[in-house]
Amino acid sequence: MKLTLDVSESGLLLNGTAITLPCDISEISAVLGEPEKTSFGKVKREMFYEDIDEQALAELNAQTAQRACYTWNALGMHCHTDDGVTVNTLSLRMNDSTLMKHPDYYANTM
């Protein structure tokens, strides 16, 4: 699948379909297909909180349990939800090694 992204004053178009954030994950999936990976937010102590006690860790996990990241790696897209359903962040990743080696590329093509 090829991704066409158009961002303008009129809004956001993904492959010709208007998307308004926040939106339901089903709207993004209808355009991009099912995500390749879904990860839900469970905090690991070693990630950020070395000194956190068990009760505080359990409370933190309860607060973040519904958070999710949906990923379409082949398209370089991912989105985040706080409740597992409502997309509030949509991100595009450009990971071309040529671009990374030549940062002036952006200045010459914009």
ROVOLO-936705 format. One record per residue: z, x, y of N, C-alpha, C, O in turn; residue in three letters. Coordinates in steps of 0.02 Angstrom, whole numbers, plus 50000, padded with zeros to 5 digits. Example, Ala and Ser with C-alpha at 12.3 -4.5 7.8 and 13.67 -1.06 7.14 Angstrom:
REM ROVOLO-936705
503905066049716503905061549775503905066049835504235071249834Ala/503545064249888503575068449947503945064550002504025067050057Ser/
This chain:
REM ROVOLO-936705
500005004249941500005000050000500005004450062500345009550065Met/499625002450111499595005950174500025002150225500054995950224Lys/500355005750269500785002650319500445002950386500215008250408Leu/500404997150419500174996850488500754994250529501014988850516Thr/500944998050579501514996250621501274995950693500975000750718Leu/501384990350726501184989450795501804987250834502084981950822Asp/502004991450881502564989750924502304989350995502034994151022Val/502384983551026502144982551094502604977751130503114975651104Ser/502404975951191502804971251230502854964451194503344960851203Glu/502344962851155502354956351121502804956351059502944950951031Ser/503024962151037503484962350980503284967450928502924972250943Gly/503514966450867503404970850811502964967450759503094961850738Leu/502424970950740501994968450687502004973350630501854979250639Leu/502174971050570502134975050509501554972350469501554966550447Leu/501044976450459500444974350423500184967650448499974963350409Asn/500194966850515499924960850547500394954950549500204949750576Gly/500994955650521501474950150520502014951350573502324956750574Thr/502124946450617502634947150669503324946950637503484942650597Ala/503734951750656504434952250633504884952450694504754956350740Ile/505394948450695505884948450748506564950150718506804946650673Thr/506864955550742507524957450717508054954150761507964953550821Leu/508614952150731508754952350659508354947150621508154941950648Pro/508234948750557507874944050513508144944650442508524949250427Cys/507954940050400508164940050330507764945450293507174946450307Asp/508074948850245507744954050206507124951250171506654954950157Ile/507124944850156506544941850122505924942050166505364942450139Ser/506004941950232505424942350277505104949250273504494949850273Glu/505514954550270505264961350264504944962350196504404965250190Ile/505284959850143505024960650075504374956950065503944959150027Ser/504274951350100503654947650095503064951750121502494950850098Ala/503194956150169502674960350198502594966950160502034969050146Val/503154970150144503134976850115503194976950039503094982150007Leu/503354971250009503494970949937504234972249925504614973449971Gly/504424971849863505124972849846505314980149861504914984649850Glu/505914981249886506124988149901506174992249837506324989649783Pro/506034998649844506065003149787506795004649768506945005949710Glu/507225004549817507925006149805508365002049851508205000949909Lys/508914999849824509414996349863510084999649849510285000449791Thr/510435001549900511095004349890511595000449933511474999049992Ser/512144998649902512664994949937513214999649958513345004749925Phe/513544997950013514025002450045514705002650011515114998250021Gly/514815007849972515485009249946515665016149970515305020949958Lys/516215016550004516425022950034516765027249982517215024949947Val/516555033349976516885038149933517355042349976517175044550031Lys/517945043449951518445047149988518175053850014518285055650071Arg/517815057449971517585064049989517035063950042516875069150071Glu/516745058050055516215057650105516485059250175516215063550210Met/517015055850195517265056750263518025056850268518305059350317Phe/518355054150218519065052650226519485056250174519725053050127Tyr/519565062650181519955066450132520685064350130520995064450076Glu/520965062450187521685060950190521845053550187522415051650199Asp/521355049350171521465042150171521855040150108521725042750054Ile/522325035450116522705033250057522325027750021521835025050047Asp/522545026049961522195021249918522125014349951521595011249947Glu/522645011949984522625005350015522115005250073521735000550079Gln/522125010450114521645010750170520935011350145520475008450174Ala/520835015150090520165015750060519925009050033519345007250042Leu/520365005350001520194998649975520014993950032519544990050026Ala/520384994150087520234989950145519564991750176519184987350195Glu/519424998150181518795000450208518214998250164517694996050190Leu/518294998750098517764996550052517664989050055517104986650047Asn/518194985250066518134978050073517724976250135517334971550134Ala/517824980050189517454978850251516714980650245516294977450277Gln/516554985650204515864988150200515504986050136514944988150124Thr/515824981950094515554980350028514864977050031514464978049985Ala/514724973250082514094969650085513534973550120512964971450119Gln/513704979150151513184983150184512684985650133512864987450077Arg/512044985850154511534988250108510984991850146510864990650205Ala/510664996350110510074999850135509514998450085509574999850026Cys/508974995550110508384994150070507854999250088507725000550147Tyr/507535002250037507085007850048506395006650017506345004449960Thr/505875008150055505185008250032504955015450043504615016950092Trp/505145019949997505015027150006504285028750015504115032950057Asn/503845025549978503135027149982502845025550051502345028550072Ala/503165020950087502945019150155503345022650209503165022350268Leu/503875026050190504305029350240504725024450279504935026050335Gly/504865018650251505245013450286505915012250251505965012650190Met/506415010850292507045008350265507375003850317507225004350376His/507814999550293508164995150339508894994550316509064995850259Cys/509304992450363510014991750350510244984650364509984981350409His/510724982450325511034975950335511794976950332512044981150295Thr/512144973050371512874973150367513134968150315513684968950288Asp/512724963050301512944957850255512524957550191512614953050150Asp/512074962350182511654962550123511024958250129510594958550085Gly/510964954350183510404949750190510054950450258509444950850262Val/510444950750312510174950750380510004957750402510444961950411Thr/509354959150411509124965750432509254966550506509014962550547Val/509624971750524509754973050594509474979850617509464981350676Asn/509244983850569508944990250585508354991450539508404990850479Thr/507784993150568507184994850531506975001750554506895002850614Leu/506875006450507506725013350525506095015750491505945013850434Ser/505725019950526505125023150500505255030650497505495033550545Leu/505095033650441505195040750432504515044150427504095042250385Arg/504405048950470503795052950466503995059750439504375063350471Met/503755061350380503985067450347503375071650326503325073650268Asn/502935072850372502345076950359502525084150374502725085750431Asp/502465088550326502665095550335502275098850391502535103350424Ser/501655096850403501265099650457501575097950524501635102250568Thr/501775091750531502095089650594502755093350604502925095250660Leu/503125094150550503765097550556503675104850574504105107750608Met/503135107950553503015114950569502755115850640502845121150670Lys/502445110650667502135111150733502395105550778502055100550787His/502995106450808503285101150849502865099450911502935093950938Pro/502435104150933502015102650991501475097550975501135095051020Asp/501385096050910500895091050890500995084550927500515081450951Tyr/501625082350933501775076050966501555076151039501255071251063Tyr/501685081651074501505082051145500745081851153500505079451205Ala/500365084351105499635084551110499295078151088498695077351100Asn/499655073651056499325067651030499575061251063499285055951051Thr/500085061551103500365055551134499995053851197500155048951230Met/
